[in-house]
């Protein structure tokens, strides 16, 4: 079951990596909250037919779906708004820092000391993400970097919540519930700050459909299931591969070629993820 869960999270990393292209489209139109609202509400809607019937949701599930949805709202909003004001390279590297924050949040909140291989794997993953994002040329810090950095903390918190609490409940209903909360919060803010007409352009509609169906509806739902069987730190490291697949998608779709150092960065991240598998074999 653990191998199946890890492979599921690997598939999620592919989905999320390619979804950065859709997010970049929204960034070009300077729209964040309504884009997130449409994506997450669409993701919740398509899951409704797959929610098992006859099992009423408990008070505890409503509580944790709400908390997960609020944290997801903050993380997604900070990331999408931050993309307006920074380079994609910076956004990719700073977002990947959730791999660092996750084990420390577990340590602070649940007194779970990180495994020594976690420390090595996290350090390697961050180093690989730096090479992948900067090509070894250094990062010129931008106005939106603080938002992306803060968003990484909330992504890590979301990982911890799913790993510790979502596993108590049915996966599809939990995923749909957190999407609904996240989507409604984004909608409320978006109607105040943005113009709904911005969503009607063909590129935006395509971006919403892809992110809503694939990244949110499929990706986040598989994440909930996968984290039922994989520790949060290991899950974060596997999902850090999204930066690799984002770069590969940029190469294949946008003809953004990788330098030798960026390829080394990809290899380092893969190596970091493999270290977590050695740890699990030793348990």
N, C-alpha and C positions, 0 to 999 in steps of 0.2 A: 504493500500500500504506500509506503514511504517513497519508493522509486516512482510509482505512478503519480504521486503528488508532485514530486520534483519535476518530472517531465511535463506535468500540467503547467506548473509555474514557468518552465522554460518556454512553453508555447505562449503564455501570457506575455513574456518578455518580447517575443517576436511581434505580437499584436500591438503592444504599447509602443515599441520602437517605431513601427511604421506609422502609428497614429500621430507622431510628432509632425508629420507632413500636414495633416489636417489642422493641427494646432497652429502651425506656422501660417496657414491660410487665414485663420481667424485673427492672428496677430497682425497681418498685413492690413486687415480691415479695422483694426483697433477696437475689437469687440471681444469681451471676455465673459461677463456674467450671463448674458443672454445666450451666448454660444454654449457655455457650460450648462445652462438651464435646459436648452433644447436637447443637448446630448444626454444628460442624465435622466431627464423625463422620458425620452425615447427609450433609453436603456431599461428603465423601470417598466414601461408599457409592454415591451416585447417579452418580458419575463412573466407577466401576469398569467398567460395560459399554462405555464409550466409549474406554477406553485401548487403543491399537493393540496387537495381539498380535504375537508373534514378534520383538520388540525388547527383549531383556533390558536392565535398567537398569545403567548403568555405576557404578563406585565413585564417580566424581565427582558423578553425579546424586544418589546416595544422600546424599552429603556435603552438597550444597547444599540438597536438600529438607529435611534435618534442621536445618540452620542456619536456613533460612527459616521452618520450622515453629516453632522455638524463639523466634525474634524475633516471629513472629506471635502466639504464645502470650502473651508478655510484653505486647505492645502491646494485644491484645484484653482481657487481664485487667485491666491498669491502667485502660483506658477504662471497662470495665463496672463495676468496683468504684468508680471515681471518680464515676460517675453516681449512686451511692447518696448521696453527700455533697456534691453541688453542684447548682446550677441547670442546666437544659438549655441556657440561653443561654451560661453559662460553658463548659460542656462543648463546645458547638459551636465557640465562638471558639478555645479553647485547642487543640482537636484540629486545627483548620485551620492551626496553626503548623507542621505538617509541611511545608507549602509553603516555609517559611523554612529549615528545617533541611536539606531535601534537597540544594539546590545547595551548601551549605557542607560537608555530608558528602562530596559528590563532590569538592569542592576539597581537603579534608583528606586523603581516602583515595586519590584518583586524580589529584590535581594538575590537575583540570579547572576552570579559572577560569570563573566564571559569565559568560554573555553579558550585555551591558549591559541588554538588554531583559528578561532574567530578573530583574535587580534591581528594575526598575520594576514588572514584573508581580507579583512576590512582594509588594512593598510595597503595591501596589493591592489584591491579594487579601486581605491581612491587614486592611487598612483596611475593605474591604467586609465581611469577616466580622465585624469589630467592630460596624459599623453594624447588620448583620443580627441579631447576637446580643443587642446591648444596646439597640437602637432609639435610640442616642444618649444614653441615660440613665446610662451608666457601668456597670461591672461591680462588684458587691459580692463580693469574693473569699471563697470558701467552703473548708471543710475538705478537700474532694476535689480542689481545683484543682491541687495539686501532683502528684497521681497522673495527672490528665489531661495536664498539661504534659509530664511524663516519658514518658507514653505516646506523645505526638506525636513525640518523638525516635525511639522505636522504630518508629513508622509510617514515618518518613522512612528509617530504616535498612532497613526491609523493601522500600521502593521501590527503594533503591539495589541491594539484593541481587537483586531481580527484574530490574532493568534491566541489570545487569552479568553475571549468571550464569545466570538461568533461560532466557535466550534461546539457550543452548547445547543445550538439551534439549527433548524433546517436551512441549508445553504441558499436555495433559490429565493425563498421568502425573505431571508435576512438581506440578501443582496438587493432585491427589489425595494425593500423598506429604506435602506440607506440611500439608494439612488433617489427615491422620492423626496426624502428630506433634503438632500443636497440640491436637487433640481429646483425645489420650491424656494429654498433660500436664495439661490442664484437668480431665480425669476423675480423675486421681490426687489432685490438690489438692482437687477438689470433694468426693470421697468422705470426705476427712478433715475438711473445714471446713463442709460443707453437708449438707442432708437431701434425699435423692433424691425423697421423697414430694412435695416442693414442685413438681416438674416435672409432676405429674399433673393439675393444674387445667386447665380448658378454655382460659382465656386463655394460660397458659404453653405448652400444646401448640400452640396456633395460632401463637404467637410463634416457637417452635422450628421449626415446619414452614416458616413464611415465611422466616425467616432462613437456615435450613439449605438450602432449595431455591433461593431467589433470591439473597440476599446472599452466601452462601458458595459453594454449588454452581455457580451461574451467574456471579455478580458477580466473585468472586475468580479464577475460571478465565478469564473474559474479560480480567481485569486482566493475568494472566500472558501471555496471547497479545498483548494490546495493547502491553505494555511490551517485547515482542520487537522492535517497530518504532517506538517512540516514546521519546525520551530521558527519563530519570527526572524531571528538573525539569519538563519539559513535561507529563509524565503526572501529576505531583503537582498542577500548576495546574489541569489539566482535571478531575481528580477532586475538587478543592476545591469544585467545583460541587455536591457532595453536600449542603453546608450550605444552598444555595439550594433544592434539591429537598426537603430535610427541612422547610424552612419552608413550602414550597408544599403538602407532604403534610399538615402540621399545619393549614394553612388549609382544605384540601379535606376532610380526614377528621375533624379534631378542632375545626374552626371557630375556629382560632386566627388571627385576622386580622393582617395586616401593616400597620405604620404607614408613612407616607410615607418616613421615613428608612430603614426596613428594605428597602423597595422600591429605594431608591437604593443600598443595600448590595448587593443582588442584581445591579443593573446594573453596579456597579463590578467585582464578581467576574467577570461575563461579559466585561467589557472586558479585564480582566487575562488571561483565557484567550485572547481573540482576539489579544493582543499576541504570544503564543507562536506563533501561526500566521503572523504577519508575519515572525517570526524564521526559521521553517522555510522560508518562500518565498524568503528571501534567501540561503539556503545554496547 
